[in-house]
């Protein structure tokens, strides 16, 4: 065997001795596999992120729907000027007092017709 | 090979396997332990089954190398930083008694590791397998997944470069 190879072999042998000192126990590594490993810190963040995004999406949807819903309800609650006139005329033509009694003054005529244009 | 026998064989090989895992993990002992644990898990669960086509040691070292490569790719994707090559550990080295001897051994090991760090990965691997583990070049080639001729080239070039790095006398081998 060559002298140069012996030198290298000797140095690797010394390194090997040092490495043996820091090797973990075989049983420890085997046992570690059978017990459940604790969740890594980043795993919680991974799961939390979609939940936060879903919550934000719900909040935005609620905020967007609220004025639209209110506008829809307002549109149904308040008859237009033409609708009110038509209803009043129909009631007059029928001559039914009951029909007129059930109508509020707002339904019959706006106070200022010009303002509704 | 049944599980009990497999476990016994792995226990016998444990120290050498750890040395090889260290070499594959750029001398990071924590990562080497993780890689070794994953390798044992694959071997004992049968996900990596020994078919008897090569020696048991060669097969186990091949599995460790593959797991280390996968781990390195995963860490690279996650942007993890590797610790630089360094010698020594926290434990008491086997067979080295006395502080002066230990200091000398650590110094020599640090010198060797510094020399190895300047080689290519293939050269480091083949030198470790031949000089540290005592494998033949054919066995080293099987572990590395390269042809014997290629392993020999890496070995010759790596050896010359390492001798030069360590200021050792070089001599061409037949």
Interface residues (C-beta under 8 A of the other chain):
Chain A: X2 X3 X4 X5 X7 X8 X9 X11 X12 X14 X15 X16 X17 X18 X19 X20 X21 X22 X23 X24 X26 X29 X30 X32 X33
Chain B: X7 X10 X11 X14 X15 X18 X19 X22 X29 X33 X36 X37 X40 X41 X44 X87 X88 X89 X90 X91 X92 X93 X94 X95 X96 X105 X106 X108 X109 X111 X112 X113 X127 X128 X131 X132 X159 X162 X163 X166 X168 X169 X170 X171 X173
